[in-house]
Amino acid sequence: MGSAVRVLAEATPATRDRYVDLLRVGSLAVVVLGHWMMAAVTPDGVGNLLAVVPALQPLTWLLQVMPVFFFVGGFSHALSYRSLLRKRPGGLAASDASASADSVYAAFLRARLQRLLRPTMVFVLVWGILALLVQLLGGGRGLTGVTLRLVTQPLWFIGIYLAMVAFTPPLLRLHERYGWGAFAGLAGAAAAVDVLRFAAGVPYVEFLNFAFVWLAVHQLGFLRADGRLGAGSASGTGFAPSTGLRSLRVPALLAGGGLIGAVVLVAAGPYPLSMVGMPGEKVSNMAPPTLALLAHGLWLVGAVELLRAPAARLLARPRAWRTVVAANGVAMTAFLWHLTAMLGVYGVLLALDVPLPEPATAAWWAQTPLRLAAAAALTAALVAAFRTFEHPAPPSAATPAPGSGPLAALGATLCLLGVLGLSMVGLGGLLEGRTALLIAIPVSAPAAVAMTLGGWLLVERAGRGAR
């Protein structure tokens, strides 16, 4: 461990909820491992192991852990935004208070987007240059073409997370007024969307669940921040653990109810078994999200809350906590580059004429540990090269100007649309002007990059303000 990590770990306040940090880095690690395991690469292209061996699809009920990441995001966003609100000058008039809240929103967006967009933009720019060079030299076919299409797909997660950050202040106000009712409203809206989609056949309505399902999971993080999930009590800056069977009642209800609900929906409804997208399927639980995925998220949230006490005891050990601190410092960089590493390993194998066994055969499984180790090593090398961009810039000493909130919101919207557009269109076909439909609008990769970069600059300008 580096000395900087040791110092940071030893300086951790006693009030910090270390379990949230473990959940954050652990959920990303599971996603990375799942992507590496599911890739069924042959000289002809990239398939999905779950499609080759459908009997493995129940594993997605354990490996689809994105709801956990969005859940802890809600917890962190609530604490961060409330901390900024507490730093406002007191005794403001109504108009001044409104302007102050506007400035807090701009500062909040800037602080939260930096850690996301700095490494993301570096990733996009590096891959954009590589993609352009490959296509200028006449490449872009075979595994190279597949790589140019796949490496940007995980950016959908960045886009959804950006939306959660942007919606935190209004949804937090709804939470403070209605508590569980705010969550119930979002969950009910997700259920209504699926009824309209599957029972009434209303076209395009399903895309609303990109908001309702993920924001409902995010809302559970607000409830946790206020100690309303029953596994602890709220404190000024963190979450204090508690013990006893009574404190486990709400997590147990969430886990049991969510699991039963997901089983019933999959068994009796139009929902597929897999909690990740499958090639060629007519209905996906992920794109767009469904009520079954929300039930899956409930059971995961309840399950991780039930494990909170033993995890807290583990994280009290200095070495374990230093490991989590070190991993959290590079988690986003590793997530961005892990597909690059995996496809790079396969590319080297093909270049060296190493035979690739048919997926799911005995030879393929025997080769899997070596492929995973090589992908992990290459990811570590890429993290070492790009980790510095994950460190946020020093906080600005300036105060965002009144009226900066709408400018920051516009910037966040452009970032959201740009990142989602890039995840859909990929980096192949740059010279041909390939596009993908984003809310019925064709978007090319250069346009998506321009929207993301321009939106980020707007958020930076609004959040920095003037001295």
C-alpha positions as CSV (number, residue, x, y, z in Angstrom):
1,M,0.0,0.0,0.0
2,G,1.2,3.5,-0.8
3,S,1.9,6.0,2.0
4,A,-0.8,8.3,0.7
5,V,-3.4,5.5,1.0
6,R,-2.2,4.7,4.5
7,V,-2.5,8.4,5.6
8,L,-5.9,8.7,4.0
9,A,-7.1,5.5,5.7
10,E,-5.8,6.5,9.1
11,A,-7.5,10.0,8.7
12,T,-10.9,8.4,8.2
13,P,-13.5,10.0,10.6
14,A,-15.1,7.7,13.1
15,T,-18.5,8.8,11.7
16,R,-17.8,7.6,8.1
17,D,-19.9,4.7,6.9
18,R,-17.1,2.4,5.6
19,Y,-19.6,-0.2,4.4
20,V,-20.8,2.2,1.8
21,D,-17.3,2.4,0.4
22,L,-17.0,-1.4,0.3
23,L,-20.4,-1.7,-1.5
24,R,-19.3,0.9,-4.0
25,V,-16.1,-0.8,-5.0
26,G,-17.4,-4.3,-4.5
27,S,-20.4,-3.7,-6.9
28,L,-18.1,-2.4,-9.6
29,A,-15.7,-5.3,-9.1
30,V,-18.6,-7.8,-9.6
31,V,-19.7,-6.0,-12.8
32,V,-16.1,-6.1,-14.2
33,L,-15.8,-9.8,-13.3
34,G,-19.2,-10.6,-14.8
35,H,-18.3,-8.9,-18.1
36,W,-15.1,-10.8,-18.3
37,M,-16.8,-14.1,-17.6
38,M,-19.8,-13.5,-19.9
39,A,-17.6,-12.7,-23.0
40,A,-17.6,-15.7,-25.3
41,V,-15.1,-14.5,-27.9
42,T,-14.3,-16.5,-31.1
43,P,-12.4,-15.4,-34.2
44,D,-15.8,-14.5,-35.7
45,G,-16.9,-12.1,-33.0
46,V,-18.1,-11.7,-29.4
47,G,-21.0,-13.7,-28.0
48,N,-22.6,-14.1,-24.6
49,L,-21.8,-17.1,-22.4
50,L,-25.3,-16.9,-20.9
51,A,-26.8,-17.4,-24.4
52,V,-24.5,-20.4,-25.0
53,V,-25.4,-21.9,-21.6
54,P,-28.9,-20.7,-20.6
55,A,-28.7,-22.7,-17.4
56,L,-26.2,-20.1,-16.1
57,Q,-28.8,-17.3,-16.3
58,P,-29.9,-17.6,-12.6
59,L,-26.4,-16.4,-11.7
60,T,-27.4,-13.0,-12.9
61,W,-29.6,-12.7,-9.8
62,L,-26.3,-12.5,-7.8
63,L,-24.1,-10.8,-10.4
64,Q,-26.4,-8.0,-11.6
65,V,-25.4,-5.6,-8.8
66,M,-25.8,-2.3,-10.5
67,P,-28.8,-1.6,-8.2
68,V,-26.4,-1.7,-5.2
69,F,-24.2,0.9,-6.8
70,F,-27.1,3.2,-7.5
71,F,-28.4,2.6,-3.9
72,V,-25.1,3.7,-2.3
73,G,-25.1,6.6,-4.7
74,G,-28.3,7.9,-3.3
75,F,-26.9,7.6,0.2
76,S,-23.7,9.5,-0.7
77,H,-25.6,12.2,-2.7
78,A,-28.0,12.9,0.2
79,L,-25.1,13.4,2.6
80,S,-23.1,15.5,0.1
81,Y,-26.0,17.8,-0.8
82,R,-27.0,18.3,2.8
83,S,-23.5,19.1,3.7
84,L,-23.3,21.9,1.1
85,L,-26.7,23.2,2.3
86,R,-25.5,23.4,5.9
87,K,-22.6,25.6,4.8
88,R,-24.9,28.3,3.4
89,P,-24.9,31.6,5.3
90,G,-27.8,31.7,7.8
91,G,-30.5,34.3,8.1
92,L,-31.1,34.8,4.5
93,A,-34.1,36.5,3.1
94,A,-36.4,34.4,1.0
95,S,-35.0,35.6,-2.3
96,D,-31.5,35.3,-1.1
97,A,-32.1,31.8,0.2
98,S,-33.5,30.8,-3.2
99,A,-30.4,32.2,-4.9
100,S,-28.2,30.4,-2.4
101,A,-29.9,27.1,-3.0
102,D,-29.3,27.7,-6.7
103,S,-25.6,28.2,-6.1
104,V,-25.5,25.1,-3.9
105,Y,-27.0,23.1,-6.7
106,A,-24.3,24.3,-9.2
107,A,-21.5,23.5,-6.7
108,F,-23.0,20.1,-6.0
109,L,-23.2,19.2,-9.7
110,R,-19.6,20.3,-10.3
111,A,-18.3,18.3,-7.3
112,R,-20.1,15.1,-8.2
113,L,-19.5,15.2,-11.9
114,Q,-15.7,15.8,-11.7
115,R,-15.0,12.3,-10.4
116,L,-17.1,10.8,-13.1
117,L,-16.3,13.0,-16.2
118,R,-12.6,13.6,-15.8
119,P,-11.6,9.9,-16.3
120,T,-14.5,9.4,-18.7
121,M,-13.4,12.2,-21.1
122,V,-9.8,10.9,-21.0
123,F,-11.1,7.4,-21.9
124,V,-13.3,8.8,-24.7
125,L,-10.6,11.0,-26.2
126,V,-7.9,8.2,-26.1
127,W,-10.2,5.7,-27.7
128,G,-11.5,8.3,-30.2
129,I,-8.0,9.0,-31.5
130,L,-7.3,5.3,-31.7
131,A,-10.5,4.6,-33.5
132,L,-9.9,7.4,-36.0
133,L,-6.3,6.1,-36.7
134,V,-7.5,2.5,-37.2
135,Q,-10.2,3.6,-39.7
136,L,-7.9,5.9,-41.6
137,L,-5.5,3.0,-42.0
138,G,-8.3,0.9,-43.4
139,G,-8.9,-1.3,-40.3
140,G,-12.1,-1.7,-38.2
141,R,-13.1,-5.2,-39.2
142,G,-13.2,-8.4,-37.2
143,L,-12.5,-8.2,-33.5
144,T,-11.2,-4.7,-34.0
145,G,-14.6,-3.5,-35.2
146,V,-16.3,-5.3,-32.4
147,T,-14.0,-3.7,-29.9
148,L,-14.8,-0.2,-31.3
149,R,-18.5,-0.9,-30.9
150,L,-18.3,-2.5,-27.4
151,V,-15.8,-0.4,-25.4
152,T,-18.2,2.5,-25.0
153,Q,-21.3,0.4,-24.1
154,P,-20.6,0.5,-20.3
155,L,-21.0,4.3,-20.5
156,W,-24.7,3.9,-20.2
157,F,-24.0,3.5,-16.5
158,I,-22.3,6.9,-16.4
159,G,-25.3,8.4,-18.1
160,I,-27.8,7.0,-15.7
161,Y,-25.6,8.0,-12.7
162,L,-25.4,11.6,-14.1
163,A,-29.2,11.7,-14.1
164,M,-29.3,10.6,-10.5
165,V,-26.9,13.3,-9.5
166,A,-28.9,16.0,-11.4
167,F,-32.3,14.9,-9.8
168,T,-30.9,14.6,-6.3
169,P,-32.1,18.0,-4.9
170,P,-35.8,17.8,-6.0
171,L,-36.1,14.1,-5.1
172,L,-34.4,14.7,-1.8
173,R,-37.0,17.3,-1.0
174,L,-39.7,14.8,-1.9
175,H,-38.1,12.3,0.3
176,E,-38.0,14.7,3.2
177,R,-41.6,15.5,2.8
178,Y,-43.1,12.0,2.1
179,G,-40.4,9.5,3.1
180,W,-41.3,6.0,2.0
181,G,-44.2,7.6,0.0
182,A,-41.7,9.1,-2.4
183,F,-40.2,5.7,-3.1
184,A,-43.6,4.1,-3.4
185,G,-44.6,6.8,-5.9
186,L,-41.6,6.0,-8.1
187,A,-42.1,2.2,-7.8
188,G,-45.8,2.6,-8.6
189,A,-45.0,4.7,-11.7
190,A,-42.6,1.9,-12.8
191,A,-45.4,-0.7,-12.3
192,A,-47.8,1.5,-14.3
193,V,-45.3,1.8,-17.1
194,D,-45.1,-2.0,-17.4
195,V,-48.9,-2.3,-17.3
196,L,-49.2,0.2,-20.2
197,R,-46.4,-1.6,-22.0
198,F,-47.4,-5.2,-21.7
199,A,-51.1,-5.1,-21.1
200,A,-52.1,-2.0,-23.2
201,G,-49.4,-2.1,-25.8
202,V,-48.6,1.6,-25.5
203,P,-45.5,2.2,-27.7
204,Y,-42.4,3.8,-26.3
205,V,-43.8,4.2,-22.8
206,E,-41.2,1.6,-21.5
207,F,-38.4,4.1,-21.8
208,L,-39.8,6.0,-18.9
209,N,-38.6,3.2,-16.7
210,F,-35.0,4.2,-17.3
211,A,-36.0,7.0,-14.8
212,F,-38.6,5.4,-12.6
213,V,-36.8,2.1,-11.8
214,W,-33.3,3.5,-11.2
215,L,-34.5,6.6,-9.3
216,A,-36.6,4.3,-7.1
217,V,-33.5,2.4,-6.2
218,H,-31.6,5.7,-5.7
219,Q,-34.4,6.8,-3.4
220,L,-33.7,3.8,-1.1
221,G,-30.3,5.4,-0.5
222,F,-32.0,8.5,0.9
223,L,-34.0,6.3,3.3
224,R,-30.7,4.7,4.4
225,A,-29.1,8.1,4.9
226,D,-32.0,8.9,7.4
227,G,-31.7,5.6,9.2
228,R,-35.1,4.4,7.9
229,L,-34.0,1.0,6.6
230,G,-33.6,-0.2,10.1
231,A,-30.0,-1.4,10.1
232,G,-28.7,1.6,12.0
233,S,-29.3,5.2,13.0
234,A,-28.5,8.4,11.2
235,S,-25.8,10.7,12.3
236,G,-24.6,14.1,11.2
237,T,-22.1,12.9,8.7
238,G,-22.6,9.2,8.4
239,F,-24.5,6.2,9.6
240,A,-24.0,4.5,12.9
241,P,-24.5,0.7,13.1
242,S,-26.9,-0.9,15.5
243,T,-27.6,-4.5,16.4
244,G,-30.6,-6.6,17.3
245,L,-33.2,-8.5,15.4
246,R,-35.5,-5.5,15.3
247,S,-32.9,-3.5,13.3
248,L,-32.9,-6.3,10.7
249,R,-36.7,-6.3,10.1
250,V,-36.8,-3.8,7.3
251,P,-33.8,-5.2,5.4
252,A,-35.3,-8.7,5.8
253,L,-38.7,-7.5,4.4
254,L,-36.9,-5.8,1.5
255,A,-34.8,-8.9,0.7
256,G,-37.7,-11.4,1.1
257,G,-40.4,-9.3,-0.5
258,G,-38.1,-8.3,-3.4
259,L,-37.0,-11.9,-4.1
260,I,-40.5,-13.3,-3.9
261,G,-41.7,-10.5,-6.2
262,A,-39.0,-11.1,-8.7
263,V,-39.7,-14.8,-8.8
264,V,-43.4,-14.3,-9.2
265,L,-43.0,-11.7,-12.0
266,V,-40.5,-13.9,-13.9
267,A,-42.6,-17.0,-13.4
268,A,-46.0,-15.5,-14.3
269,G,-45.3,-12.5,-16.3
270,P,-43.6,-11.5,-19.6
271,Y,-40.2,-11.0,-17.9
272,P,-37.1,-13.0,-18.8
273,L,-35.1,-15.0,-16.3
274,S,-31.8,-13.1,-16.9
275,M,-31.4,-9.9,-15.1
276,V,-28.9,-8.7,-17.8
277,G,-29.6,-8.1,-21.4
278,M,-29.4,-11.1,-23.7
279,P,-28.8,-11.0,-27.5
280,G,-31.9,-11.3,-29.6
281,E,-34.4,-11.3,-26.8
282,K,-37.7,-9.5,-27.4
283,V,-38.0,-8.3,-23.7
284,S,-35.0,-7.3,-21.6
285,N,-35.1,-6.7,-17.9
286,M,-32.3,-4.1,-18.4
287,A,-33.0,-2.1,-21.5
288,P,-35.3,-0.6,-20.6
289,P,-35.5,-1.6,-16.9
290,T,-38.6,-3.5,-15.8
291,L,-40.6,-4.0,-12.6
292,A,-38.8,-7.4,-12.3
293,L,-35.5,-5.6,-12.2
294,L,-36.8,-3.2,-9.5
295,A,-37.9,-6.2,-7.4
296,H,-34.4,-7.7,-8.0
297,G,-32.9,-4.4,-6.7
298,L,-35.1,-4.5,-3.6
299,W,-33.9,-8.0,-2.7
300,L,-30.2,-7.0,-3.3
301,V,-30.5,-3.9,-1.1
302,G,-32.1,-5.9,1.7
303,A,-29.5,-8.6,1.4
304,V,-26.5,-6.2,1.6
305,E,-28.1,-4.4,4.5
306,L,-28.4,-7.7,6.3
307,L,-24.7,-8.2,5.9
308,R,-23.8,-4.8,7.3
309,A,-22.8,-5.8,10.8
310,P,-20.2,-8.5,9.9
311,A,-18.8,-6.3,7.2
312,A,-18.4,-3.4,9.6
313,R,-16.4,-5.7,11.9
314,L,-14.2,-6.6,9.0
315,L,-13.7,-3.0,7.9
316,A,-12.6,-2.0,11.4
317,R,-9.3,-3.9,10.7
318,P,-6.7,-1.4,9.3
319,R,-5.5,-3.6,6.5
320,A,-9.0,-4.3,5.2
321,W,-9.9,-0.7,5.3
322,R,-6.7,0.4,3.5
323,T,-7.6,-2.1,0.7
324,V,-11.0,-0.5,0.3
325,V,-9.6,3.0,0.3
326,A,-7.0,2.1,-2.3
327,A,-9.6,0.4,-4.5
328,N,-12.1,3.2,-4.3
329,G,-9.4,5.6,-5.5
330,V,-9.2,3.8,-8.9
331,A,-12.6,2.1,-9.2
332,M,-14.0,4.3,-11.9
333,T,-10.8,4.1,-14.0
334,A,-10.8,0.3,-13.7
335,F,-14.5,0.2,-14.7
336,L,-13.9,2.4,-17.8
337,W,-10.9,0.4,-19.1
338,H,-11.8,-3.2,-18.1
339,L,-13.4,-4.1,-21.5
340,T,-10.4,-2.7,-23.2
341,A,-8.2,-5.0,-21.2
342,M,-10.4,-8.0,-21.8
343,L,-10.6,-7.5,-25.6
344,G,-6.9,-6.7,-25.7
345,V,-6.1,-10.1,-24.2
346,Y,-8.2,-11.8,-26.8
347,G,-6.6,-9.7,-29.5
348,V,-3.1,-10.8,-28.4
349,L,-4.2,-14.5,-28.4
350,L,-5.5,-14.2,-31.9
351,A,-2.4,-12.3,-33.1
352,L,-0.2,-15.1,-31.7
353,D,-2.4,-17.7,-33.3
354,V,-3.3,-19.2,-29.9
355,P,-6.4,-21.3,-30.6
356,L,-9.6,-20.1,-28.9
357,P,-11.7,-23.0,-27.7
358,E,-15.4,-23.1,-28.3
359,P,-17.2,-21.2,-25.5
360,A,-18.4,-23.4,-22.5
361,T,-16.3,-26.4,-23.6
362,A,-13.9,-28.1,-21.1
363,A,-10.9,-26.5,-22.8
364,W,-12.6,-23.0,-22.7
365,W,-13.2,-23.4,-18.9
366,A,-9.6,-24.6,-18.4
367,Q,-8.3,-21.5,-20.1
368,T,-10.6,-19.1,-18.2
369,P,-8.4,-18.5,-15.1
370,L,-5.5,-17.6,-17.4
371,R,-7.6,-15.2,-19.4
372,L,-9.0,-13.6,-16.2
373,A,-5.5,-13.2,-14.7
374,A,-4.2,-11.6,-18.0
375,A,-7.2,-9.2,-18.1
376,A,-6.7,-8.2,-14.5
377,A,-3.0,-7.6,-15.1
378,L,-3.7,-5.4,-18.2
379,T,-6.4,-3.5,-16.3
380,A,-3.9,-2.8,-13.6
381,A,-1.5,-1.4,-16.1
382,L,-4.1,0.8,-17.6
383,V,-5.2,2.0,-14.2
384,A,-1.6,2.9,-13.4
385,A,-1.4,4.9,-16.6
386,F,-4.7,6.8,-16.2
387,R,-5.5,6.8,-12.5
388,T,-4.4,10.4,-12.0
389,F,-7.4,11.7,-13.9
390,E,-9.8,10.1,-11.3
391,H,-8.5,12.4,-8.6
392,P,-10.9,15.4,-8.4
393,A,-9.5,18.9,-8.8
394,P,-9.2,21.0,-5.6
395,P,-12.5,22.5,-4.5
396,S,-13.0,26.1,-5.8
397,A,-12.7,28.9,-3.3
398,A,-15.2,30.9,-5.4
399,T,-18.9,31.0,-4.8
400,P,-21.2,30.1,-7.7
401,A,-23.1,33.1,-8.8
402,P,-26.9,33.5,-8.4
403,G,-28.7,31.9,-11.3
404,S,-25.9,29.4,-11.9
405,G,-28.3,26.5,-11.2
406,P,-30.1,26.5,-14.5
407,L,-26.7,26.7,-16.4
408,A,-25.4,23.7,-14.4
409,A,-28.6,21.8,-15.1
410,L,-28.3,22.5,-18.8
411,G,-24.7,21.3,-18.7
412,A,-25.7,18.1,-16.8
413,T,-28.4,17.4,-19.4
414,L,-25.9,17.7,-22.3
415,C,-23.5,15.4,-20.5
416,L,-26.2,12.9,-19.9
417,L,-27.4,12.9,-23.5
418,G,-23.8,12.8,-24.8
419,V,-22.7,9.9,-22.7
420,L,-25.8,7.9,-23.5
421,G,-25.5,8.6,-27.2
422,L,-21.9,7.5,-27.2
423,S,-22.7,4.3,-25.4
424,M,-25.3,3.5,-28.2
425,V,-23.3,4.5,-31.3
426,G,-19.9,3.3,-30.4
427,L,-16.7,4.5,-32.1
428,G,-16.9,2.4,-35.2
429,G,-17.9,4.0,-38.5
430,L,-16.5,7.4,-37.6
431,L,-15.5,8.2,-41.2
432,E,-18.9,7.0,-42.5
433,G,-20.9,9.2,-40.0
434,R,-22.6,6.2,-38.3
435,T,-25.4,7.4,-36.0
436,A,-27.7,5.9,-33.4
437,L,-31.2,7.0,-32.3
438,L,-31.3,8.8,-29.0
439,I,-34.8,9.9,-28.1
440,A,-35.8,9.7,-31.8
441,I,-32.8,11.9,-32.8
442,P,-29.8,10.5,-34.7
443,V,-26.6,11.1,-32.9
444,S,-23.1,10.5,-34.2
445,A,-20.0,9.7,-32.0
446,P,-18.4,13.2,-32.6
447,A,-21.7,14.9,-31.7
448,A,-22.0,12.8,-28.6
449,V,-18.5,13.7,-27.5
450,A,-19.1,17.4,-28.2
451,M,-22.3,17.3,-26.1
452,T,-20.5,15.7,-23.2
453,L,-17.5,18.0,-23.3
454,G,-19.6,21.1,-23.8
455,G,-22.0,20.1,-21.0
456,W,-19.1,19.4,-18.6
457,L,-17.6,22.9,-19.4
458,L,-20.9,24.5,-18.6
459,V,-21.1,22.6,-15.2
460,E,-17.5,23.7,-14.4
461,R,-18.3,27.3,-15.3
462,A,-21.5,27.4,-13.3
463,G,-20.0,25.5,-10.3
464,R,-16.8,27.6,-10.0
465,G,-18.5,30.9,-10.1
466,A,-16.6,34.1,-9.4
467,R,-14.4,35.1,-6.5
